Amino acid sequence: MVRPHLPLNALKAFEASARHLSFTRAAIELAVTQAAVSHQVKSLEERLGSTLFRRLPRGLALTDEGQALLPTLRDSFDRIAGVLEQFEGGHLREVLDIGVVGTFAVGWLIERLPEFKLAHPFVDLRLSTNNNRVDIAAEGLDFAIRFGDGAWHSTEAERLFAAPLSVLCIPEIADRLSEPQDLHGETLLRSYRADEWPSWFAAAGVAAPTVKGPVFDSSRTMVEAAILGAGVALAPPLMFQHQLAAGAIQQPFQTFVTHGCYWLTWLKSSTPTPAMRSFQAWILAASLPYAAAEETD
């Protein structure tokens, strides 16, 4: 296919003028004269046989034809700029978009990312966090790291490791908890999974009270509330090692229950890129000690 000649300078002049609605400001951005920008836009209008701007006493206004041209042109320039920005030191930087459940991102992943960056310097990693509700296709993600049972529609899933739940609370509350039964007198913070506290009490061999504490959509915010003294959290201690080590919270009992695992997921329809393969291999290797520890517990 032979492309027609594209008047790139004229298209650049039009796009900049349309963003600023000013030939003068467009000229400053493009480092040319105002007359040069005006001339380029005029030549584009003549080529298209359409008027793209209405010249007003103060600035410009796009005509219907100009408004029709601008979105495609702006998107094209943005995409070209995005590709050019990926080149660094003669190498193409490959963008990798990952959605991560917030508790896992803060509690485990982020502190390990320098290791990945060191091993794969030309992967441009971009993280977005969520509360375990994510749409890989709609959000344009390569991977999503989620908590659950590994069964998501149209999605491949590779298990990382489990995250058993246990009781976490501030030292002042822990001091008055001698046995699980003592929790009946505390405010029990809960997630949207209603079976977690009942299953923990069952594992502890104690009848479960009626749980009426506040409901949280993430373990991260639940534990932050617990640190502020709002009540007792049921959360994965593995994700809060720094807070435990600092003494901000304590784990008064060694009873655990498992309601799911962390999984690396991706669309079945996706074609793995080199960056995807690199990240998958790295996170599986980094997760291996934690997965292996489950077998010895």
Steps between C-alpha positions, in 0.01 A plus 500: 500500500639839395404774740412844364740778591424615852558871568644438846608857571156630408330233711725585798420869458126428490508266803697747714278790392188298578625417851589860577234663280776744413754521220729700727512242779535219247798682348666526842454125557634410154784756514399669174340829414132573523498569126649154432227329701228702330649414160515127579138495617393692192677249274327212680161668455569544130603135466185379678270753338359582842529781751631361830489813716283804536731796551364705789612840634655317795623154407352221294198271500488159336252445220308172476766378257778593741324323786468188287871498414644579843427179701661265247796728453554550875481124563747431220755748632455370856562144384810599304633692800426204726701262283793741472508542878547125537845517344778549753869445444432341164255248646123480472333527840199268507203616706351245740168591664408307815198537726568387857277452801615774736584281800739290292652804328590679823559196717719294268556612141622859506804443722614224263459693175858641507618141450284470189612840372865404545454177305276652231592869462320546169156399628292808578286362782175682576297398805143580590344379823146382565287336768499164318243610243668539163416467130820409315360566152317823578798644690755398237706291742757236416468332840284525810612366837189397692389323813257211470460143380659543156175470306427811292316501168714499182812526714812291551622487860829391653511457877753703695438411866231489767436776750356342818300732723556553871407748770687834495452782750684771691703397808247656740229265372736202473583538870143417596465202266603186687292258292285518185184523711615845614437633149126488572536828685689680222395684185576257217586674174388304197533472124224448246561123534254418776640153575850603610441565871271197546759272340779647715302441821424146381873439447564637851236266645280783626142593416486805277322811628279713280746721313373856466819700451567731205541341156811577290570427135871435555722348768728803470237748615369255760842470664551876484175532692622241750823695549288804584326294769170454316488127576651161419585406142504159336767534233807327355800563732734433206384825342566703816848389604630856534216603731550186711875554521449863605253398771215702351290184504528157656376153414365365834406151373667251266172379351478548122234445234554507125232643273698541184834563335668772299501428127668645194227524235478600135253472214487169317481696176820699563830430327786506752758771435866477602423733793212279611716190488775674696265616774324164523829313542626752756192508724463122498862465610455769768184328625652153518636524858156604627323226309754245626453618859131409479597133451709495817244675724 
